[in-house]
Amino acid sequence: MAKKYAKMVVDKDFKIAEIDKRIYGSFVEHLGRAVYEGIYQPGHKSADDHGFRRDVMDLVKELEVPIIRYPGGNFVSNYFWEDGVGPLAERPKRLELAWRSLETNDVGLNEFAKWSAFVGSEVMMAVNLGTRGVSDACNLLEYCNHTAGTKYSDLRIKHGVKEPHKIKTWCLGNEMDGPWQLGSKTPVEYGRIAYETAKAMKLIDPDIELVSCGSSGTFMKSFPEWEAVTLEHTYEHVDFVSLHQYFGNADKDTSNFLAKSMETDHFIKTVIATCDYVKAKKRGKKNINLSFDEWNVWYHSNQADQDIMKKNPWQKAPGLLEDIYTFEDALLVGLMLITFIKHADRVKMACLAQLVNVIAPIMTEADGPAWKQTIFYPYLHASKFGRGIALQPVLYSTKHDTKDYTDVNDVESVAVYNEERDEVTIFAVNRDLQDAIDFSCDVRSFENFEVIEHIMLAEDDLLLVNSAVKQAVAPKQQNTTTVEGGILTTSLMKASWNVIRLGKK
């Protein structure tokens, strides 16, 4: 049997694009314990004067999350933003229909904007185009972004927020083709309301960026026709189209599971082609870029969620979508991040869904600590070291087949050059479950660079998980990686996530 190997060439002139830091964004929805007992819990020993958990804020700051999508998600399609502003005692409780929970509105727009500022993140705001429409979106934008002297800007000031929030990025609804969505629409119905909403919103604030809803996923029968039809309506006024994708390994086939990032690559290429078709048809000049604003592994908690919503509805902050992630889940998260970096020319935003407790890298106990799930680490490494210029990798790897995929690279990799720090970071995943693989990379265009560190996640037990009491999966250092004569050589442990940082001697 031929020896498995991978080799790569990276050159500072082989540029894909400057990476928009917002591809390392995340998502907080009023769902389960994401908000209540997640970011907000008055009375918790770590809570600040506003009721925000400091232990959670510290972990979010560690991740350096640049932008956070809010308030949904399915939640937004029946969201009444007015319920969540003004005096707390006057805010109504509401039946939340998307997740069959009780929404108390203790946290609303102003509180979330304040929390986002505390953790150093921008807000990506979504408007309700399910049960509401153009005027409500405009009122919300006026409340958020207009300085003063109008009904809704003065209402914000009355609520104690003198300066406008200046929210730049806005989503025009959520998954509007999904029959599970309140107020779901046909492509033409959505295209029309999104067009009219976008047109009106940009009259209020011409500097905002708008995200048109893409298909809920590649599994939708209408994909990618939905994108083609809706963008014919919205093209002139929007800047992005959204993509959503989740993966699971219910059949316990790890090799097949780790190949699923190839679907992400295909998904991105298909949506780019569809956007460019609409651009050509419109004789347009601008590219529609991609906002991959929901993505993650999601399958561990599905049955429990259905039981709660069907049998015990209308609870405040029930434990929904609380996937406990395995080591193999972290590998797939790393592979998806590599895929986004490879498409940095068109993927300009992405949101790991979600941030706290709900399919999240951060978990909390109601009266206890916050802790890091396995997926926290590849997300952390990409956010910290994946900023700069994405370099086009020339990658040669031995390959394998799985149940659903052929010609799967044993090693998947990409490199990022940070000019400001004069550093190169190579991200690599060894998908092979049995063998370490020799990996070499030609970095001769980066003269006199040496290894700063080689961080890796590698565990024999692919189903290992973290908990509040034990961080069973955590980064380790690999100390045998070298650069000689401009050639990097190392061994990538079987089933491993690797971050190799290079800098000037």
ABEGO torsion letter per residue (X at the ends): XBBBBBBBBBBAABBABBBBAAAABBBBBBBEAAABGBABBBGBAABBAAGBBAAAAAAAAAAGBABBBOAOEAAAAABBAAAABEBAAABBBBBBAAAGBBBAGABBAAAAAAAAAAAGBBBBBBBBAAABBAAAAAAAAAAAABABGBAAAAAAAAAGBABBAGBABBBBEBGAABAABBGBBBAAAAAAAAAAAAAAAAAABAABBBBBBBBAEAABAAOAAAAAAAAAAAAAABABBBBBBBBBBAAGBAAAAAAAAAAAAAAAAAAAAAAAAAAAAAGBABBBBBBBABBEBBAAAAAAAAAAAAABBGBBGBBBGBBBBBAAAAAAAAAAAAAAAAAAAABABBBBOBABGBGBABBBBAABBBBBBAAAAAAAAAAAAABEBBBBBBBBBBBBBBAABBGBBABBBBBBBBAAAGBBBBBBBBABAABBBBBBBBAAABBGBBBABBBBBBBABAABBBBAABBABBBBBBAABBBBGGBBBBBBBBGBBBBBBBBBX
